[in-house]
Structures are given as C-alpha cells and as structure tokens.
Amino acid sequence: MVPAGRPRPFFHHIVVALAAVCGIGLTWWLWREAGAHEQQRREVEFERLVDARHALIRETLRGYEDSLLALRLLFTYDETVNRAEFAAAVQQQLERHPGFLGVQWAPAVSAAERPVWEKAHAAEIGATIRERVRGRGDLPASRRDMYYPILFAEPLQTNRQVLGSDVAASPMRSDIEQARTSGACVISSLIDLVYESGPTEGVIMICPVSPPPNTMGHAHANAGVLLGVFRIADLLTQPWNRAPGRRLDVMFLDESSTLPDRRLLYCYALHGGMAPTEAQFRAGPHREIPLFIAGRKWSILYRNAGDDSSADVASSPLGVLVSGLVITGLGIGY
C-alpha cells in the first residue's frame, strides 16, 4: 500500500483505468445481452398469448355456426316443426351460446304462394308479409319472386316485433342467395339491426335449409333460412367472457366488406376509452391473423395492451447495468 500523502505510481493509474474500461465494457455487454434476452422473452410471450387468444376466438365463433347447423337438422328432417318445438331446440343453443341476440326461422315463400301463406299464418305475423322502409316504418312487402318472412323467433319476448318481416327486403338479399346456392352458412357484413333499440350494429349468420335428397321432386315445407342475429359487440366479446384476457388489445376487420365504413367490426381495448383507428392500431408492433368464417374473410389484429404484468422482470436489463456500474465503481475506488 502506498503511504498516505505519497502520489500513487503511474502503473497503478494504468491498472485502475484498465479495470474501469473492462468493468464498463463487461457491464455494457451484459446489459446488451440482458436486453436482447428480455426482448426475446417478450416476443415469445406475445406470440403465446396471441395464439391462445386466437384459438379461443376461432372456437367461439365457429360454435355459433355449429349451433345453426344443428338446428338445420331439425328442419331438414321434420316437416312439421311447430313454434314450441322450435323454442325448445333454440333454448338449448342459447344456453350454450349466450352471444345470440336472437335465432329466427324464415321459410321460402314464392309470390304465387304468398296469399295462401299469409292467410294461413295471419294469427302469427299479422295481415301481411312486411318490410321496413326508412322513415316510413313497416309496410306491406313489395312484389318480388321470393319472400323470406320470419315465422319463428326466439327469445320470443325480445324478438316478437320481427315476426312477418321479409328478410329478402334487407341488405342481406345477396347473402341469402349465396347461402341458398352454396348450401353453406354465410355471415353478413356489418348492418344496422333496424328492429333493435340501443346499439344497433350487428351481423346476421344465414344457414340455408333445403329438402333432403329423398324429398327432391315434391314440395318441402321447410325450405328457407335459419338466422342467427348478433349485436357485433355482444358476439365478439364472448371469447373474453369465457376466458378474460388482460394483456392484449384486439381489432376485428372485415376484409370482405366493400364499404370502408363497415370494415372495422369491433375493437377490444383493455383500457377502454375511444377505440383506435386501424391506422393507429397498425402503427406499433402488432400481429395480424386471417380468420375465415361462414364464407367471409376477417382479419384480427393483436397488440400488447401496455400493462405487462411482468414489469419486474422487464426491468432486469436496467438492473444489470446499475449493478455492473456500482461494482465497477467500488472496484476502482478500492
């Protein structure tokens, strides 16, 4: 040890300087490695969360399609389904799939059949098949080759007002034609549910019902469409009702929409408030996954919600930096 008051030898200063350089260099390298490891951990965790959430969303939405397909069997093989039987069958599906706003049955009625059909079902639908006209309310349906008047609707208490309304008079006419031609379920674009109060943006899933092969050649009482009606927010929050998520924001986009203002279906934002635009959502790191549902292509965007519950782990690179500099400083001082 150098006696007090005597200057330290030059060699000592060189050693101290080298120790400082090495200590700082090692600290910087460890900080960089810790940062890279933390970034990799975050990316892996994000991918894991996205995969799990997307699988749940896909399973939940397809469950609604499967429920309509199950109801289709009832109409396909039983030509005498009545309101009570329909209500009982639908109630089972509503208990399993609470995102339904309503489930409805609309038989196909030709223009030639309309007078007789209206007379036969006047007690249920009123005097005539109706259509809703903007600013004028319900009016008798205009003449067309085929009508799809809603005959059954459940829950009846909240869907009674739609009975007798012609689905073919709505913006879904082309969707109905597509479903009837393909024999597969079709989901509509975002539409206004004109008979609903409160939030009215929704979608309707259309499940065609056709005669089974052994009835071809004679009339089948149950040709028509089953309709699953949804408020879009109620439908797309169902995956979170099943399994709450705390770390992802999710945006649903309809890639099949031809109207720009109907492209954004819904945004689940963890912190609430005003939903971001698609451009704002895409501005930061995110992941996009396509989802094909009932003849339509959706895209689902995922991003971190910004409240990583493992923030203590996320601070490890800073901890490495501070610890390294403190140790280096103590070593130099000694």
Beta strands, then each sheet from edge to edge (+ up, - down):
strand 1: 102-107
strand 2: 109-110
strand 3: 130-133
strand 4: 137-140
strand 5: 146-147
strand 6: 152-154
strand 7: 186-187
strand 8: 191-192
strand 9: 201-209
strand 10: 224-231
strand 11: 248-254
strand 12: 264-268
strand 13: 287-293
strand 14: 296-304
sheet 1: 6+ 1- 10+ 9- 7+
sheet 2: 6+ 1- 10+ 9- 8+
sheet 3: 2+ 5-
sheet 4: 3+ 4-
sheet 5: 12+ 11- 14+ 13-
end
